[in-house]
């Protein structure tokens, strides 16, 4: 019974770590998009 509880706790912990990594990656993508320089000629017509 204790092994099953430990496995369940490890799975829940892994899930939260996975979600945090995904959130950090999404935030980094937003910062990258917001701070990328505008390519030459992108707004000129």
C-alpha positions as CSV (number, residue, x, y, z in Angstrom):
1,X,0.0,0.0,0.0
2,X,2.8,2.4,0.8
3,X,4.5,1.8,-2.6
4,X,1.2,2.6,-4.4
5,X,1.0,5.9,-2.4
6,X,4.6,6.8,-3.2
7,X,4.0,6.1,-6.9
8,X,0.8,8.2,-6.9
9,X,2.7,11.1,-5.1
10,X,5.5,10.9,-7.6
11,X,3.1,11.0,-10.5
12,X,1.3,14.0,-9.1
13,X,4.6,15.7,-8.4
14,X,5.8,15.0,-12.0
15,X,2.6,16.4,-13.4
16,X,3.0,19.7,-11.5
17,X,6.6,19.9,-12.6
18,X,5.5,19.3,-16.2
19,X,2.9,22.0,-16.0
20,X,5.4,24.5,-14.6
21,X,7.9,23.8,-17.3
22,X,5.1,24.3,-19.9
23,X,4.1,27.6,-18.3
24,X,7.7,28.8,-18.2
25,X,8.2,27.9,-21.9
26,X,5.0,29.7,-22.8
27,X,6.1,32.8,-20.9
28,X,9.6,32.6,-22.6
29,X,7.9,32.4,-26.0
30,X,5.8,35.5,-25.2
31,X,9.0,37.4,-24.2
32,X,10.8,36.3,-27.3
33,X,8.0,37.4,-29.5
34,X,7.6,40.8,-27.7
35,X,11.3,41.6,-27.8
36,X,12.2,40.3,-31.3
37,X,13.4,43.1,-33.5
38,X,11.1,43.9,-36.4
39,X,12.5,42.5,-39.6
40,X,13.6,45.2,-42.2
41,X,10.8,46.2,-44.5
42,X,8.1,44.5,-42.4
43,X,6.0,47.7,-42.1
44,X,7.2,49.6,-45.2
45,X,5.1,49.7,-48.3
